Amino acid sequence: MEKEIVSECANCGKVVYCHGGFLEGVQEGKELFCFACYEMKKS
């Protein structure tokens, strides 16, 4: 399966991909976060 670049994390700038129809990050409102930054944000 191919990875497609979706955007960058709004916090750290890491590239967020879509892989096989699965977004490898979390969208909150109009912002997109990598999983690591989203977990830190929730805490």
RACORTA-V320483 format. One record per pair of residues at least 6 apart in sequence whose ideal C-beta (glycine too) atoms are under 7 Angstrom apart, sorted by the first residue. I is the first residue (numbers start at 1). J is the second residue. Records with the same first field share a line. If there is no record, write none. Layout:
I->J ; J
//
This chain:
1->19 ; 20
3->17 ; 19
4->17 ; 18
5->15 ; 17
6->16 ; 17 ; 18 ; 23 ; 32
7->16 ; 32
8->14 ; 15 ; 16
9->16 ; 25 ; 32 ; 33 ; 34 ; 37
10->31 ; 32 ; 33
11->33 ; 37
12->34 ; 37
14->34
16->24 ; 25 ; 32 ; 34
17->24
18->24
25->32 ; 33 ; 34 ; 35
26->33 ; 35 ; 38
33->41
//
